[in-house]
Amino acid sequence: MEDLKDDLSKLSESLEDIQSLIDNIDEAYLDTIDDIEEQWDKQIEDYEFVNDLLQHNIDLVELLYGDKNFNAMDRYYEQMYNNELRELDSLAKQRDFWKQQWD
């Protein structure tokens, strides 16, 4: 009977350890998801920052040369367009990731 009590006590301790491990895994998973979200938010902020810089350069070209310097403005608008495409690609990847997490 004493052996049964010891075994039950050990089993109870093991179950508590397992539950603690499950809780730690859940917390680590949620922390990882939060970190991923923060990195993606930072990436989107970086794309927006690049667009702001490009728009600033366009404004400078307009101030210096008027709106007739089509070559320079075209280069900046093309860079903005490519930056927007990269941002959209990043957002699509985020969407796919979150969809996968929910499925």
N, C-alpha and C positions, 0 to 999 in steps of 0.2 A: 504494500500500500504506500509506503514511504517513497519507493521508486516511482510510483505513478504520480505522486505529488511533485517530485523533483522534475519528472519529464514534463508535466503540465506547466510547471513554472518556467522551465527552459523554453517550451513551446510558446508560452505567453510572451516571454522576453524576445524571442525570435520574431514573433508577429509585430511587436512594437518596433523592433529594429527595421523590419521590412516596411512598415507604415512610415517610419521616419525617412527611409530611403526614397520611398515613393513621393513623399512631400518635398524632399530635396530635389528630386528629378523634375517635379512639376514646377517648382520655383525657378530652377535653372532654365527650363524650357521657356517660361514666361519672360525671364530676364533676357534670354537670347532673342526672342521675338521683339522685345522692346528695343534692344540694340540694333536689330535689323531695321526696324522702323525709323530709328533716329538716323542711321546712316543713309537711308533713302531720302529722308527729309533734307539732310545735309546736301545730298547730291542734287536734289531739285533746287535748293537754294543756290547752289553753285551754277546751275544752268541759268537761273534767273539773273544772277550776278553778271555772268558773261553777256547776256542780252542787254543788261543795263549799260555795261561798258561799251558794247557795240553801238547802242543807241546814242550814247554820249559822243562817240566818235562821229557818228552821222550828224549830230547836231553841230559839232565843231566844223565839219566839212561845209555844212550849210552856212554857218556864220562866216567862215573864211572865204568861201568861193561862191556862195549862193547855192541855189538848188539846181544849178546847171552842170555840176561836176558829176555827171552820170556814171563815169567809170569808177570813181572812188566810192560813191554811194552804192553802186551795184555790188561791189565786192563786200561791203559791210552787210547789205541786205542778204546776200548769198550766205555769208557766215551766220547771220541770225537765223536764216531758214534752216541751215544744216544743224545749228544748235537746237532749234525747236524739234527737228526730227529725232535727234539723239534723246532729247527730253521725253518725247512721246514714246520712243522705244523703251526707255527706262520705266516710264509709267505703265506700259503694257506688261513689262516683266514683273513689276510690282503687283499688278492686277492678277497675273497668272499665279504668282506665289501665294497671294492671299486666298485665291480661289482654291488652290491645292490644299491650303491649310484647313479650309472649311469642309472640303470633301472627305 
